[in-house]
Every structure is written in structure tokens, then in C-alpha cells.
């Protein structure tokens, strides 16, 4: 009996400890493979320009992750990036903020009013289908090359994703909940506040995510073709001087700005999920 217990203990010990390890691997598997893929990509990127330069015998217009990291560090350490970053961030924030202020209430109004929908839908469809780049010459002519030209470009790019997604969310609001609220004597404002807007929140959040990408694109386009300062202008000047590492540094900052804003929208979505009314029974 003593030997049997010893065998069972010896066998059971490793089996019991293997289960948590297996669960840990499943939890970390995607992270490990994702990080490994990034490391491999950076390693290939680091080595490839050196190999190509040696084989070609001349210095080509390549850069490496280590050079980009060093350039970014120097730009932040010396403070040379703060002025162009503040200019780009100001245009981005003002344009996106105006798009939210205008797009959300207009989307709710159009979604709740068949008359407004019939009147404005042709214009919204036409402007949404028109490439934003065609407005740039007129915007530069009317607003010059300063901050407000950039704000208008960002506003035009970010407005329609918010407006159209809000409209779709309002149109797909739960009719049963609307009738229940109305049966208690609620007016149109109460219906919109208590049912329509909370039910449309997933659509609104999706519109905000799309609007962030359009807003960043608007900043880049405005600064590439019609601005006096900003990260985009810095990237264009760096490209003209063949500083490829500085161009990539500006690209990384723009990408970081997009990721931060998208993460902020995700946090907002998680907080607003509790606000959404639910049907009885958890449906």
C-alpha cells in the first residue's frame, strides 16, 4: 500500500502541475507569437538595409529601427518635436471635436425626422462620396495655410463617419423600448435621451473609431499640401533632405496618436455600455 501511494503521488504531482502550465500557455500563446513576429520583422528590417548597401556598394535611402529609435529619442530629448506635435495635435483635436459636436446631434435629428432625412440625405450622400482632397484648394484659398485650414480639412473628413453611423444607430433603435417609454407619457426628448441615443451607442463608437482615422489622415494631407508647420511639414522637409529616419519618426508619432485616441474611445465604450437599456430577461 505504501508503494502504491508513492507511485500515485509521483504520477499525480506532475500531472496536476501540468494543467496550470498548459492553461498559461494558451493564455500567452497569441502574445508570444505576436511579439515574436514583431521581433523577427524588426530583425529583418535592421539587417536588410545593411546587406543591400554592402551588395550595391552605395548608401541607398534606407533606414533601420535602431536609427529611427535614436532619432525619436533625440527629438523628444531636445524638444524639437514638441512644436510640430502641438500644431498637429491642435488641428486634430479641434477638427475632431467640431465633427463630434456637429455630427452627433445632426445624426440623431436626421434619424428621428423623416422630413430632415429626405431633405439632407442627397447632400450627405454626395459629400460623403466625394474625395476630401478635392476640397483642399478651396479650403486653402478661403482659409489660407494656417491652423483653421487644417481644422476644416479634419472636420470634413471626420464629420461623415460620425453623422452616418449615428443616423444608422438611431434608425435601428429598439422600437419596443420606444413604445414602452412613450406609454409612460415621455416626450420626444425623453425618448431620444433614454432609449434612442443609448441604443445607438455601438454605432456611435464605431463612427468615432472611423472618424479618428479620417481625422489623422486629414491632418497629414493638410500638412503635406497646405500648411506652414506641423508633423506633416516636418516629414516633407525631412524627405527633401533625405532624412528617412526622421520621416519614419513622424509616421510613428502619427500612428501613436491614432492608437491613443482609439484606446480612449475603447475606454469610453466600456463605460457607456452600462448606460445602454436592456430588455427584460437580459436580451
C-alpha positions as CSV (number, residue, x, y, z in Angstrom):
1,X,0.0,0.0,0.0
2,X,2.9,2.3,0.8
3,X,4.5,1.7,-2.6
4,X,1.1,2.2,-4.4
5,X,0.6,5.6,-2.7
6,X,4.1,6.7,-3.6
7,X,3.5,5.8,-7.3
8,X,0.2,7.6,-7.3
9,X,1.9,10.7,-5.7
10,X,4.8,10.6,-8.2
11,X,2.4,10.3,-11.1
12,X,-0.2,12.8,-9.8
13,X,2.3,15.5,-9.0
14,X,3.5,16.3,-12.5
15,X,0.0,15.9,-14.0
16,X,-1.5,18.4,-11.5
17,X,1.2,20.9,-12.2
18,X,1.0,20.4,-15.9
19,X,-2.6,21.7,-16.1
20,X,-1.9,25.3,-14.9
21,X,1.2,25.4,-17.2
22,X,-0.9,24.3,-20.2
23,X,-3.6,27.0,-19.3
24,X,-0.9,29.6,-19.0
25,X,0.5,28.7,-22.4
26,X,-2.9,29.1,-24.0
27,X,-3.3,32.5,-22.4
28,X,0.1,33.7,-23.5
29,X,0.3,31.9,-26.9
30,X,-1.1,34.8,-29.0
31,X,1.0,37.3,-27.2
32,X,4.2,35.3,-27.6
33,X,3.7,34.7,-31.3
34,X,2.7,38.3,-31.9
35,X,5.7,39.6,-30.1
36,X,7.9,37.0,-31.9
37,X,6.6,38.2,-35.2
38,X,7.4,41.8,-34.4
39,X,10.9,40.9,-33.2
40,X,11.5,38.9,-36.4
41,X,10.3,41.8,-38.6
42,X,12.5,44.3,-36.8
43,X,15.5,42.0,-37.1
44,X,15.0,41.5,-40.8
45,X,14.4,45.3,-41.2
46,X,17.6,46.0,-39.2
47,X,19.7,43.7,-41.3
48,X,18.3,44.1,-44.8
49,X,19.4,47.7,-45.4
50,X,23.0,46.9,-44.3
51,X,23.0,43.8,-46.7
52,X,21.6,45.8,-49.6
53,X,24.0,48.6,-49.0
54,X,27.0,46.3,-48.9
55,X,26.0,44.4,-52.1
56,X,25.1,47.6,-54.0
57,X,28.3,49.4,-52.9
58,X,26.5,52.7,-52.3
59,X,24.4,54.1,-49.5
60,X,20.8,53.9,-50.5
61,X,17.8,55.7,-48.9
62,X,17.1,53.2,-46.3
63,X,16.9,53.4,-42.5
64,X,16.8,50.9,-39.7
65,X,14.7,50.5,-36.5
66,X,17.7,51.4,-34.3
67,X,18.2,54.7,-36.3
68,X,14.5,55.5,-36.1
69,X,14.5,54.9,-32.3
70,X,17.6,57.1,-31.9
71,X,16.1,59.9,-33.9
72,X,12.9,59.7,-31.9
73,X,14.8,59.8,-28.7
74,X,16.8,62.8,-29.8
75,X,13.7,64.7,-31.0
76,X,12.0,64.2,-27.6
77,X,15.2,64.8,-25.6
78,X,16.0,68.1,-27.4
79,X,12.3,69.1,-27.5
80,X,12.4,69.7,-31.3
81,X,9.3,67.6,-31.8
82,X,7.0,69.4,-29.3
83,X,6.2,72.5,-31.5
84,X,5.2,70.5,-34.7
85,X,3.4,67.9,-32.5
86,X,1.4,70.6,-30.7
87,X,0.4,72.2,-34.0
88,X,-0.7,68.9,-35.5
89,X,-2.5,67.9,-32.2
90,X,-4.3,71.2,-32.1
91,X,-5.7,70.8,-35.6
92,X,-6.6,67.2,-34.9
93,X,-8.4,67.9,-31.6
94,X,-10.3,71.0,-32.9
95,X,-11.4,69.4,-36.1
96,X,-12.4,66.1,-34.5
97,X,-14.2,68.0,-31.6
98,X,-16.2,70.1,-34.1
99,X,-17.1,67.0,-36.1
100,X,-18.4,65.3,-32.9
101,X,-20.4,68.4,-31.8
102,X,-22.0,68.7,-35.2
103,X,-22.3,65.1,-36.3
104,X,-23.9,63.6,-33.2
105,X,-26.9,65.9,-32.8
106,X,-27.4,66.1,-36.6
107,X,-27.3,62.3,-36.9
108,X,-29.9,62.0,-34.1
109,X,-32.2,64.6,-35.7
110,X,-32.0,63.1,-39.2
111,X,-32.6,59.6,-37.8
112,X,-35.7,60.8,-35.9
113,X,-37.1,63.1,-38.6
114,X,-38.2,61.7,-41.9
115,X,-38.5,65.2,-43.3
116,X,-34.9,66.2,-42.4
117,X,-33.8,62.8,-43.8
118,X,-35.5,63.4,-47.1
119,X,-34.1,66.9,-47.3
120,X,-30.5,66.3,-46.3
121,X,-29.8,62.7,-47.4
122,X,-28.9,63.6,-51.1
123,X,-26.3,66.2,-49.8
124,X,-24.9,63.8,-47.2
125,X,-24.5,61.0,-49.8
126,X,-22.9,63.3,-52.4
127,X,-20.4,64.9,-50.0
128,X,-19.6,61.5,-48.4
129,X,-18.8,60.0,-51.8
130,X,-16.6,63.0,-52.8
131,X,-12.9,62.6,-52.1
132,X,-11.9,65.0,-49.4
133,X,-8.8,66.0,-51.4
134,X,-10.8,68.0,-53.9
135,X,-11.8,70.4,-51.2
136,X,-8.2,71.3,-50.3
137,X,-7.7,74.0,-53.0
138,X,-10.8,75.8,-51.9
139,X,-10.0,75.5,-48.3
140,X,-6.5,76.9,-48.8
141,X,-8.0,79.7,-50.9
142,X,-10.6,80.6,-48.2
143,X,-8.7,79.9,-45.0
144,X,-5.0,80.2,-46.1
145,X,-2.3,78.0,-44.7
146,X,-2.8,78.4,-41.0
147,X,-4.4,76.3,-38.3
148,X,-8.0,76.8,-39.4
149,X,-7.5,75.4,-42.9
150,X,-6.2,72.2,-41.2
151,X,-9.2,72.2,-38.8
152,X,-11.6,72.4,-41.7
153,X,-9.9,69.5,-43.5
154,X,-10.1,67.4,-40.4
155,X,-13.7,68.4,-39.8
156,X,-14.8,67.4,-43.2
157,X,-13.0,64.1,-43.0
158,X,-14.3,63.2,-39.5
159,X,-17.9,64.5,-39.8
160,X,-19.5,61.9,-42.1
161,X,-18.4,58.7,-40.3
162,X,-19.9,60.1,-37.1
163,X,-23.0,61.5,-38.8
164,X,-23.8,58.4,-40.8
165,X,-23.2,55.9,-38.0
166,X,-25.2,57.9,-35.6
167,X,-28.1,58.1,-38.1
168,X,-27.9,54.3,-38.6
169,X,-27.9,53.7,-34.9
170,X,-30.9,55.9,-34.3
171,X,-32.8,54.3,-37.2
172,X,-32.2,50.8,-35.7
173,X,-33.2,51.8,-32.1
174,X,-35.4,49.3,-30.3
175,X,-39.0,50.1,-31.2
176,X,-40.4,48.1,-28.3
177,X,-38.4,50.2,-25.8
178,X,-39.5,53.3,-27.5
179,X,-43.2,52.3,-27.3
180,X,-42.7,51.4,-23.6
181,X,-41.2,54.8,-22.8
182,X,-43.9,56.6,-24.8
183,X,-46.6,54.7,-22.9
184,X,-45.5,56.3,-19.7
185,X,-46.0,59.8,-21.3
186,X,-42.4,60.5,-22.4
187,X,-41.9,63.3,-25.0
188,X,-39.6,63.1,-28.0
189,X,-36.6,64.5,-25.9
190,X,-37.1,61.8,-23.3
191,X,-37.3,59.1,-26.0
192,X,-34.1,60.2,-27.5
193,X,-32.3,60.6,-24.2
194,X,-33.5,57.4,-22.5
195,X,-33.7,55.0,-25.5
196,X,-32.5,56.2,-28.8
197,X,-29.0,57.5,-28.0
198,X,-28.1,54.7,-25.6
199,X,-29.2,52.1,-28.1
200,X,-27.2,53.8,-30.8
201,X,-24.1,53.9,-28.7
202,X,-22.3,50.9,-30.5
203,X,-22.9,52.7,-33.9
204,X,-21.7,56.0,-32.4
205,X,-18.5,54.4,-31.1
206,X,-17.8,52.7,-34.4
207,X,-18.3,56.1,-36.1
208,X,-15.8,57.7,-33.6
209,X,-13.2,55.0,-34.4
210,X,-13.6,55.6,-38.2
211,X,-13.5,59.4,-37.6
212,X,-10.2,59.2,-35.7
213,X,-8.6,57.5,-38.7
214,X,-10.1,60.1,-41.1
215,X,-9.0,62.9,-38.8
216,X,-5.4,61.8,-38.7
217,X,-5.5,61.4,-42.5
218,X,-6.9,64.9,-42.7
219,X,-4.0,66.3,-40.6
220,X,-1.4,64.5,-42.8
221,X,-3.0,65.7,-46.1
222,X,-3.4,69.2,-44.9
223,X,0.2,69.4,-43.7
224,X,1.6,67.7,-46.7
225,X,0.0,70.1,-49.2
226,X,-1.2,73.2,-47.5
227,X,0.3,74.1,-44.2
228,X,3.2,76.0,-42.8
229,X,4.0,73.9,-39.7
230,X,3.3,70.5,-38.1
231,X,4.5,67.0,-38.1
232,X,3.5,66.5,-41.8
233,X,5.5,69.6,-42.8
234,X,8.5,68.2,-40.8
235,X,8.2,64.9,-42.6
236,X,8.1,66.6,-46.0
237,X,11.1,68.7,-45.2
238,X,13.0,65.6,-43.9
239,X,12.2,63.7,-47.1
240,X,13.5,66.6,-49.1
241,X,16.8,66.4,-47.1
242,X,16.8,62.5,-47.5
243,X,16.4,62.0,-43.7
244,X,14.4,58.8,-44.0
245,X,14.7,58.1,-40.3
246,X,13.0,61.4,-39.4
247,X,10.2,60.6,-41.9
248,X,9.6,57.3,-40.1
249,X,9.8,59.0,-36.7
250,X,6.9,61.3,-37.8
251,X,5.0,58.3,-39.1
252,X,5.4,56.5,-35.7
253,X,4.2,59.6,-33.8
254,X,1.1,59.8,-36.0
255,X,0.4,56.1,-35.5
256,X,0.9,56.5,-31.8
257,X,-1.6,59.4,-31.7
258,X,-4.2,57.2,-33.5
259,X,-3.6,54.3,-31.1
260,X,-4.0,56.6,-28.0
261,X,-7.3,58.1,-29.3
262,X,-8.6,54.6,-30.3
263,X,-7.8,53.3,-26.8
264,X,-9.6,56.3,-25.3
265,X,-12.7,55.5,-27.4
266,X,-12.5,51.9,-26.2
267,X,-12.4,53.0,-22.6
268,X,-15.4,55.3,-23.3
269,X,-17.3,52.4,-24.9
270,X,-16.7,50.2,-21.9
271,X,-18.0,52.9,-19.5
272,X,-21.1,53.7,-21.7
273,X,-22.0,50.0,-22.1
274,X,-23.6,50.2,-18.6
275,X,-25.8,53.1,-19.8
276,X,-27.5,51.1,-22.5
277,X,-31.0,50.0,-21.7
278,X,-31.6,46.3,-21.8
279,X,-34.8,44.3,-22.4
280,X,-36.2,42.2,-19.7
281,X,-34.6,38.8,-19.5
282,X,-31.2,40.2,-20.5
283,X,-31.8,40.2,-24.2
